[in-house]
Amino acid sequence: MGLLTDPSVGHGALTSIFVRHHNRFCILMYIVSVVLFCMLAHYSLSSQTYFSENALLPGLVKGQLNDNTGSSFRDHFRELNAEAQHYETETPHAYLISKFKNLRLETYSHNFTLNYPLKKNTKYTGRNVYGILRAPRSASIESIVLSVPYRAPSSVFPSTLPGLAVMFQIAQFFRQQIYWAKDIIFLVTEHEQLGMQAWLEAYHGTSCGSPGVLDSGKLSGRAGAIQAAINLEIHSDKIGHIDIKLSGLNGQLPNLDLVNLAHRLCNKESVKHTFNNVDGGAIGRNKVNSYYTNLSTMMSMVMTQATGVPDGNHGLFHRFGIEAITLEGYEKEGRGIYSSVFQIGRVIEGMFRSLNNLLERFHQSFFFYLLPSTDRYVSIGLYMPCLVLLVGALFLKAFSTWIQHSSEHKSGDPSAQATIPERLNVGMVSVIILGSHVVGLILLPNLAPAYFTHFWNHIPTHRALLLGYGSLSITSVCLLPIIMNKCLNSFKSSNWVLLHVICLLELGIGLLCVSMHNFSLGYLTALVYVLPAVCIKSSQNRIIVKLLWLIVHPMCSLFWITAYITFTTYPELPISDFLTKILEASSQWMVLSTIDNMIYGNWAFSVGVLLLLPVWTSFWCLMFLPTNVSQKLKAE
């Protein structure tokens, strides 16, 4: 606060240049940030991946898994297909339990219940099945998880029966080995991420979402502390490529050593491997299209991470300090070379043998990074300055606005230096700031959605939420200017400047806090909101500035994002169907984000209502308060 209260600040030559041309500097910082971020995908600014943890010893031993070890993959796959025909919409729990017992594993089942938070007296039940292979060379102190989500034939997602057959084959092979120093947990989950979340909460004896929403139940058997987890989603016995998925809940990422381990072993077993379905090894280093491919891959990772939604069951492990990834095997299309399930099995065998060597948790390599390809990474020290430039533009705008106001005030009245604090109506500014945040608190998933769905109980839940949030947004946009006009007589120019500075500082500090955990969310939000924020001037705000700020309203931003995704997915739709699908998709997104917040603790929705919406509301009020500061000061 010394920069804002010290009377001597602002009189230096360099400071005067920044203050006088701060709008140009803000725009320049915005442009440099975007250019620098795009340059990160270039080969010269990214680094070759490497192993920081020497104990992994990747690929040191030769894989021994083959089709001659006990029952073959085809036998397991044939049994699974026959059993699945009798359970079109359910999980064959009895068969899975029997199968694990036949493999001589400690077998348990886990029941859980979801109390649907947006509709009273609505419950969903599920059941997970897991088997534990105890380590013969140590006590049950540490463990590794191999999980597969079970998908019934009626599921809209690709089948995971081949992956489940691979798990049985691996479990049978691992059971015959004596070198395991960690317990191995073979887990089959129901209801996708819901079953995984319930199992993790029960395993660790905690609750991550809203109280009373997910009843995770209790586990009958446990292994040691989980060190790492591999989630397997194999869709066919003829695999075109393995896509390695990383993004976890709220943008968390696994340790880079685990990611490198998967890529290294895929290379060793001659399995085509990709990240975001892009094969980095096939990209030429000196070609122009290689840069655009790397940039597209990096942007795809940023967009996925910014949502805060895991792209696989592995993403729920990260909050517990467990490093995890998903290996998704896509079916080979057309003719050509494909990878067999035994190659995939040897990759998993190599990963588990490397993880078995670990003497401590992953800690040496990066936890914050961006990947432009499978074998290159961008560290936090290179991409964080991109956000700092954007936030720095907000701080420069706030500092310059305050210095300019103080200079104008002093030039109009030499004795005004001592009376500036007396001219500030902090109470009026506090009402606007606190009022906007109170509205955000009311709109939290634990409060507003329940009232919306109860009030409009005759329509579907997603439409009720869209109607509720949309009505409040339109009401605030229309009524706030009228309310602010009533305050013109009592709102002085010093208060306008104070409110402007507070809004800029709050937005900048909020973006920094968000980016400390989820850089992608913080950076994309900054790209949207920094430019409109620095365009607000202490002189007359033109209609284009107000229109620009209206376009970036959180509800409007959701609409534009949904429109872009809908257009790229369904470009052939007529305009009427296109708009209908946008509204339906937007409402569905609101329901899913609300549910994710209450079940998993995803805070993307909370960032929207506790940071973006209050800041937007404060800026919107600001634009309808006295704006001609110079004339107002002279009148006073």
N, C-alpha and C positions, 0 to 999 in steps of 0.2 A: 504493500500500500504506500510505501515511501515515494514511488514514482508518481502517485496520484495526489499526494498531499504536500510534497516538498515544494515551496514557492520558487526555488531556484532551478527546478527542472524545466527544460524546454528552452533555455536561453543559449545553449551551445550551438556552434555552427552546424555540426553533423546532425544534431537533434532537430534543428530548425529545418534542415533539408528534408528529413524524414516526415516531419509534421506537415510541411507545406505540400509535399508531393505524396502523401500517404496513399491516396487512391491509386496512383500509378504503381506504387510499390506493391500494394495488395494484389492488383491484377497481375503484375509480373510474378509475384510469388505463386499465385494460382497456376499460371501457365508453366512455370518452371517445375512445379510439383507434378503436373500431369506428364510433362515431357520426361522428367526423371523416372517416373514410375514406368512409363512405356519402355524406357531404355534398359530397365532391369532385366528384361527378357533377352537382351543381347548376350552373346557368348562371352564377351569381354567383362561383363559385370556380374555374371554368375560364376559359381565355383563348381569344380568336380566333386561329386560326393565321395565320402571316405568313411572308414570305420574309426570311431573314437574308442570303442570298448574292445580291447584286444582279447578279452576272455571269450568272445563269441566264436572265434575261430571258424568262420563260415566256410563250408565246403571242405573241411579238413578230411572228413571221412567219406567213403563212397556209400551211396544209398543202397540199402539191401532189400527194400520193399519190392516184391514182385508178385506175380499171379500164382505162384506155387506155394504161398504161405497160407495153409489152411483153406478155408472156403474162399472162393474167388470173388472178385468184384461183381461179376455177372450173376453169381448165385445170390448175393445180397441184393443186387438191383432187381432181379426177378422176383424175389420175395416181397420187396417193398412195393413194386408195382401191383402185384396180386393183392396185397393187403390194402393198398390205397383204393382199389376199386370198390371195396366194401365200406369205405369211409369217404364219401364224396365231399363232405363239408366239415369233417371232424378229424381229430388226430387219433391214430390207433395206439392209445396209451398202453394197453395190455401187451400189444406186440412189441413195442419199444422196451418195456420193462423186461419182457421175456428174453428179448435179444441181448440186452446188456447182461442179464444174468447168465445166459449161455456163454457169453464172452468172459465170464468169471470176474466181473467187475462188481464193486459195491454199488448196488442200485437203489436209487431213491426217487420219489416223485414229490413234486412241490405244487401245492394249490394256492391260487391267488384270486382276488376278486376286485373288480373295478366298479366303484360307485360313480356312475356317470354324472359329472358335476353340473351339466347343463339341463338335466331333466331329472326330476325327483323320482325316487322309487324305481330307478332303472339300473340294473346290475348286469355285469358280464363276468363270467368265470373262465378260468383257464388253468392249465396244468402243464408243468414242465417235467421232463424226465432227464435224469443225469446219472452217470456212473463214474466212480472214482477208482483209478488205478493207483494203489499205494506204492510209494517209492521203496524198493527193496534195500537201498543203500543208505537211507537216512530216515529220521523221524518225519512226521507230517508237519514240517515247518513252512515249506514253500510249495507252491503249486503252479501249474500252467493249465489254461483252459483251451479246449477246442470245441467250438459251438457251431451248430447248424440250425437255422430256423426251419421248422416244418411247415410246408405249405400243402394244403389239401388240393385235390384235382380241381376244385371249383375256384381256387384263388385266382385273382387277376394278375398276380405276379408269376414270373417263370418258376417252374418246378425246381425244388432242391433235393429231389430223391436221389439223383446221382451223387450229390455231395454227401448225403446221409449214408449211401453205400460206401463211399470212400472213407467216411468216419469209421464204419464198422470194420472195414479192411485194416485201417490203421490201428484201431483199438486191438484187433486180434494180433497184429504184428507186434505192437508195443508190449502186449501182455507177455510175450515170449522173451523179452530182453531183460537183462539184469543190471544195466548200467544207469538206470534212472535214479537221480538224486533228488527229484522233485515229484510230488504227486501230480497226476494228470487227470483233469476233469473233462469228461465227454458230456456235453450238454446239448439237449434238444429242446428248443423253446417253442412255445405256442403264441400265436397272435403277434408275430414279428417283434418289434421293439418293446411292446408292453410286457411280454413274458420275460424278456431279458432284464428289464428294469425291475420287475418284481423279484426276480431271482437274486439280483445284485443287492437290492435293499434287504432281502431276507438274509443273505450271506453275511452282510456287514452289520446287520441289526440297526438299520437307520431308515429314515424316510426323507426323500428328496423333494417331493412335491407338496401340495397343500394337504393339510391334515384331513384324514377321513376319505380321501379320494381313492387311493390305491391301497388296498389291504394286501400287503405282500406275504402275509402268513409267516410260517416258520419252517426251517429246514431240519430234516431228520439227521442229515449227515453233512459234515464239512471236511474239507482238506486244509492244507496250509494256506498262508497268506499268498494271494494270487500275484505273481510277478508279471505275467504277460498273458495275452489271449489272442487267438486266431479265430476269426469267424469265417466259415466256409460256405460259399454259395456257388455250387457247381450245377449247371443247367443241362449238361449233356455228357455222354461218354466220349464224344469227339469234340475236343475243345479247340476253338480257333485262337483264343488268347485269354490270358488272365489279366483282369483289371484290378489294380491294387488301390483300395479306397482308404482314405485317411481321416477325413473330416469328422470331428466328434461334436458332442453337445456343446453349444455356446462357442463354437469355433475352436475348441481345444484340438491339438494335434498330438500324435504319438511321437516318441523320441525318434529322431531321424535314423539312428542306428538300426531300429527294427525295420523301418522302410527299406533301408539299404540292404538289409539281410534278405528280405524277400526278393528284391530285384537281383541280387547277386546269385542266389540259389536258382532262380528261374533261368538265368544265363547259363549256369552250370548244367542244368538238366535240359537245355535247349527248348525251353518253353517260352513262347512269345508272350511278353509281358508289357503292359501299358499303364499309363497314369491318365485318368480321365479319357480312356479309350484312344490315347495317342501313343504310338510307339516312338519313344525318344531315340532309340538306336538306329532307326531308319531315316533320321533327319540329317541332311547334309549340313556341314558346319559353315560352308562358305556361300551358301545360296540365300537369296533374298527370302524365299518362301520359308526357310527354316526359322528365320526371325519371327515371321508372322505366325507360324505354327507354335513356337514357344510362347509368344505373347497371348495367343488364343488359349493355350493350355493353362498359363498362369492366371488369366482372367477367369477361366472356368473354375479354377480352384478358389479364387477370391469370391466369386458369386456364390459358390456352394458354402464356403465358410461363413459368409456374411449372414446367411439365413439362420445360423445357429442350430440347424436341424442335422442330425447325424445322417450320413449316407450309407449307413449299415449298422448292424447291432454292435459292432466294435466301439462305436462312438459313445456308448453309455459307460464304458469301463474307465474312461480317462479321468472323470471327476473323482474316482477312488484311487488315483495314483497308479493305475494299471495301464501299461502300454499295450495297445491293441490295434489291429488292422483287419480289413476284410479282403479275402481273395475271392473274386467273382469270376467264374469261368463261363465264357460265352460259347454257344454252339458254333461249330464251324459251318460256314455257309458256302455252298458250291464245292468245287474240287480244290485240291491242293493239300499241302502238308498240314496235319493237325497234331495236337498233343493228346496223348492218351491219359487216362486217369491214373495210370501208374507213374507217369512222369510227375503229375501233380502230387501224387502220394509221396514220391521221393523228395519233392520240394518241401512238403510239410514235415517229413521225417528229418530233413536237414535243419529246418528251422527249430524243431523241438530239441534236437541234439545240441544245437548252438545255445538255445535258451537254457538247456540243462547244465551248461558249463558256467552260467552266470554265478558269481559269488556275491553280488549286490544288485540293487535295482538299477535300471537304466538312469544315468545321470550325466554322462560325459558329453553326449552329443547335443544337438539343438532341439529345443522344444518349440521355437518360434522361427518359422521359415516359410518361403514360398517355393514351389517347384515349377519351373518352366518346362522340364522334361524329366524322364525317368532317372537320368544320371547327373543332373545338375540342380543346384539349389541357390536361393538368394537368402542371405542371413538377415537377421533383424537389424543389424547395423547399417545395412544398405537401404532397406525399404522404409524404415522408420522416419528418416528425414523428409520423405514425401508428405507424411502427415504433419510433421512439425512445421513445414512451410505453410500449409493451409491454416493450421491453428495460429501460427505466427502472424498471418495476415489479420486474423481476428483481434489478436492482442495489439498489433500495431494500429489498427483502426480505433480500438478503445482508447489507447494511450493518446493518439493524435486528437481524437474528438475532445478529450478532457483538457488537453493542453491548449487547443484552439479556443475552447470556451473560456478557460481561465485568462488567456491573453486578451480576448475581446472584452471580457468583463473588466479586466484591469485597465485597459485603454479607455473604456467609457467612464470609469470612476476610479481614480488613483487610490482612494481609500477603501475600495471594495474588497481588498485582499483579506481583511480580517472579518468580513461579514459574509463571505461565501457560504460557510456552514449554516449561518442563520437563514439564508435564503432557500435552503434545500428543505422541501417538504417530504421528509423521509416516510412519513405515514402514508401519503398518497402513493408513492412508489411501492411501498411494501404491500399495499392492498392489491395492486396489479400483479406483482410477482407472486405473492402468496396465494392469491385467488386462482391464478393459472395453474399453480401446482396442486391446489386442492382439487381442482377439476380432474387433473391427471390421476390423483389418488382414487377418486371416485370411480374412474374408468378402469381401474385394475381388474384383472380377470376374476379375483375373488369377490368382487362387489357387483359391478354393472351388468355383466353378462347374465347372471341369475335373474336380475330384475327384468332385463329385456325379454328373455325367454318366457318368463312368467306373465309379463304383460301382453306379449303377442304369442300366446300359447296355441293359437289356432293356425299358425303358419310354421313352416319348417324352421329348425333352429338356426341354420346359417342365414336365412333371410331375416329372421328376427334380429340377429346381431348386426347385420348390414343396415337394417332400418333404424335400429337404435343409435349406433355410432354415426350413421349418416345424418340422422335428424339433428343430433347434438352438434355435429360439425357445421351444418348449414345454419343452424340457429346462432351459433357463436360468430360465424362469419358475418351474418346480417345484423345482429344486435349490438356487437361490440363497437362498431363505428358510431352508432347512435348514442350509446352510453358515453363514449369518449367525448363526443361533441358537447355533452352536457357539462363536462369537466373543464372546458377550455378556459373559463374565466378564473378558475382556482388553480390551474396547473401552470406553473412558471417555466421559463426556458431552462433554468438550472435543473429542474426536476426532469425535463425531457432528456437532457444530456446525461444525468445520473441513471435514468432508466435505460438509455441506449448503451451506456458503458456496462451496466450490470448484465444486460442481455448478451452482449458480445463476449464478456468474460465467462458467463455461465455456459454458453455454447462451446467456447474453446476448451474450458476445463472439462466439460462433460465428454467431449470427443476424445480428449486425451485419456480420460479414465476408461472409456469403452475400448479404446484401441490397445490399452495395456493388456487386455485379455483377448480381444477379438479385433485384430488389426483391420481385417477386411470390412467388418461392419462399420468401424470408426472411419475408415478412409472413404468408403462409398457414401456414407452419410455426410462427410465433410465436403465431398465433391458436389453434393446437391445443395447444401445449405450455406456454405461459406460465401459463394458468389452473390446470392441475393442479400445476405447479411451485410456485406461490405458495400453494397450499392445504396443502402439507406443513408441519406445525407442529412445534415442538420439544416440544409436549405429545403426548398419545396420538393416534396416527394412526388414525382410524376406518376401518372396512371400506370405507366409500363412497369414501374417498380412494384406497385401494389399488385398488378396482375402477375408479375413474376413470383411474388411471395405467395399469392393465392395458388399458383400452380404447384408449389412445393409443399402444400399442406399435406400432413401425413396420410390422410385418406386419399387425396389426389395422387400422391406418389405411389400408393398401392395400386391405384387404378392404372397409372401409366406403366408400371412394371408388369402388371397382369396383361395389359393390352399388348405389350411387346412380346411376351411369352406366347400369348394366344395367336398373335399374327405369325410368328415363326413356326408355330406348331400346326396351325390350320389356315394357311394363306388363301385357301380357296373359298372360305366362308363368305356369304353375302353380308352386307353391313348390318342388317337387323339381327341375324344370328350371331354375328361377331360381337355386337354390343351385349346381347343376352348372355353369351358365354363369358364375357368379361365380368359382368355383374355376378354371375353364378360362381365363377372362379374366385373373385374377390371375397365374396361372402364365405366360401368354403375355406379360404386362407385364414380368415378371421377366426372361424371356429377351430381350425387346426392349431393355430398359434395360441389360442386361449387354452385349449386342451393340453398342448405341450407345456405350457407354463404351469398348469395345475398338477400335471402328472409327473413330468420329467424335470421341471424347474428351468425350462428354457426362458431366458429373460429378454428375448428379442422384442416381444410384445411390451414388456415392462419398459424397455428403453424408449419405445415409441410414445407411451403415455406419460412417462415420468420425466423424460428429457425433451424429446422433439416437440410434443404437443404443447407443453408449457412455454418453451422458448418461442415456438411459432406464435402462440397466443399473445405473448408479451410484445413481440415485434409487430404483430398486427395492431395491437392497441397503440403502439408507438407511432405508427404511421398516420393515425387519426388524431393525435395530440398536436399542440402547437409545434410547427416545424421551422418557422423562420426565426431562428435564434437571434440573429443580429438585430433585427427590428424589434423583437420582443425586449431585448436587453435595453435598447435605447428608450423604449416606452417606459420601462421600469425606472 
